[in-house]
């Protein structure tokens, strides 16, 4: 009787496309910011490489009234959500490859792993409770800003 050999390789995830559709990535920038203007093309390139995700460019000055009490201190500030879960909120180096790698790491997580990650420390727990961050979803962003 032949025995099946166990692979030492981790199983390949085949649900990348469907999982990617659960993600919303928002760049919170300002038109007056030179770094933001330089980063925009790279952000758009990452959006083209990952078309199933929702990428949005949100000018914080143009939409200040819609952002509530969100505090953007540095540019670019990125918001990465999986469904209703905030996985990342903060300044990120304006390097498109860094953004892409961050998204790829989140894609490696199952939904349960993303939920565990989202509540894994006090800062992330606070993101989940922030009404302004919760309000920024695919529907509201579609009404507010340009989709990349």
Buried (B, 14 or more C-beta within 10 A) or exposed (E): EEEEEEEEEEEEEEEBEEBBBBBBBBBBBBEEBEBBEEBBEBBBBBBEEBEEBBBBBBBBEEEEEBBEEBEBEEBBBBBBBBEEBBBBBEEBEBEBEBBBEBBEEBBEBEEEEBBEBBEEEEEBEEBBEBEEBBBBBBEBBEEBBEEB
